[in-house]
Amino acid sequence: MPTEVAAFSLTLWVATGALAALMVRGAWRGYRRGPLRQLAGPAALTVGQLTGWLFGGELGHALLQGTSYPWMLRGLTGVVSLACLAGLLSYALLWRLGRTPEGQDEAESPVLGALVGCWTGALYFLLLVGIVASVASIYDLLARPGAPARHWTVDLRDELASTPLTRELKDWSPIPDEQRTLIRQTRRLMADPEARRRLMAQPEIRALAAHPTLYQAWEDKKVRELLNNNDLSEFIDHPKVRAVLADEVLQKEAEKVDLAKVIDRALQPPKK
């Protein structure tokens, strides 16, 4: 027990030191650059994320329409691409606006720049914590039940979330609730052959199963073996499963089905 407390305390001390170092570094850079240039990074992240989230999905589907690019990834690709482009343009604009006038060595409003730098340093610390928590949440979803070891990001995330101020960090995930629910349901299905049989008997799934791509994947012995072994990562990486995920027609048909509701029915044991 004392060893666990020491490890926990060390993690918090390291995190606190990293936060302080980033804030000091930000203050110094803000003092040298000025407030506008110091804000260029956070502003670019904000503008890029908002623009990508609002318009990237439709743009990705429009630009990749008719290509062999996986249908289910087109929206995400559009979001990421537009976010990067908008962020770079915003950064370049603010960097130019915040340039030091010719013949002047010191940035305008250096004190304000230092104050802004402190907060941008704290923001970058929060982004690092968010990245760790995001990776950990994905490993939580995809890890095989009963695995002997956990990923280091999961342990780090849990230690950081062990204080009253950060306890919600443990349940945070960048994946929407609906997708997380589907992944958890899929894990339960993979561990329950009877539930999988009940799922295939559902009328909505029977209609989808008639599609050639899905039928070929379902009848493949290796795919079924991966299902029985509860190996989600290898299952997703199988060529026939990747073909299902890339089938635009099938994806559009599946989008019309409330998969969470259908899978939930299959997971319920039959009434006696």
Secondary structure, DSSP 8 states (H G I E B T S, - for coil): -HHHHHHHHHHHHHHHHHHHHHHHHHHHHHHHH-HHHHHHHHHHHHHHHHHIIIIIHHHHHHHTTTSSS-HHHHHHHHHHHHHHHHHHHHHHHHHHHT---TT--S-SSHHHHHHHHHHHHHHHHHHHHHHHHHHHHHHHHHS-TT-S---HHHHHHHHHTTSTTTGGGGG--SS-HHHHHHHHHHHHHHT-HHHHHHHHTSHHHHHHHTSHHHHHHHH-HHHHHHHHTT-HHHHHHSHHHHHHHH-HHHHHHHHTS-HHHHHHHHHS----
